[in-house]
Amino acid sequence: MMKKECPSCAMEIATDCKECPICGYGFVEQTPWIKWTAILLLIIFLLIYFIR
């Protein structure tokens, strides 16, 4: 079973956990479209900034 480290309490927990059973830290799931939207907005901002 794969494990991940909780950023709040540094305990090793299963990767399929949505919340740390020790401290209650909630892991946020990022969907791919949010990441690509942020990258696209950053590129547009940089293009506008450097074209002026």
SULSUL-V496239 format. One record per pair of residues at least 4 apart in sequence whose C-alpha atoms are under 7 Angstrom apart, sorted by the first residue. I is the first residue (numbers start at 1). GAP is how many residues later the second one is. If there is no record, write none. Layout:
BEGIN
i:I gap:GAP
i:I gap:GAP
END
This chain:
BEGIN
i:2 gap:12
i:2 gap:13
i:3 gap:9
i:3 gap:10
i:3 gap:11
i:3 gap:12
i:4 gap:8
i:4 gap:9
i:4 gap:10
i:4 gap:11
i:5 gap:5
i:5 gap:6
i:5 gap:7
i:5 gap:8
i:6 gap:4
i:6 gap:5
i:6 gap:6
i:6 gap:14
i:8 gap:17
i:9 gap:14
i:18 gap:8
i:18 gap:9
i:19 gap:5
i:19 gap:6
i:19 gap:7
i:19 gap:8
i:20 gap:4
i:20 gap:5
i:20 gap:6
i:30 gap:4
i:32 gap:4
i:33 gap:4
i:34 gap:4
i:35 gap:4
i:36 gap:4
i:37 gap:4
i:38 gap:4
i:39 gap:4
i:40 gap:4
i:41 gap:4
i:42 gap:4
i:43 gap:4
i:44 gap:4
i:45 gap:4
i:46 gap:4
i:47 gap:4
i:48 gap:4
END
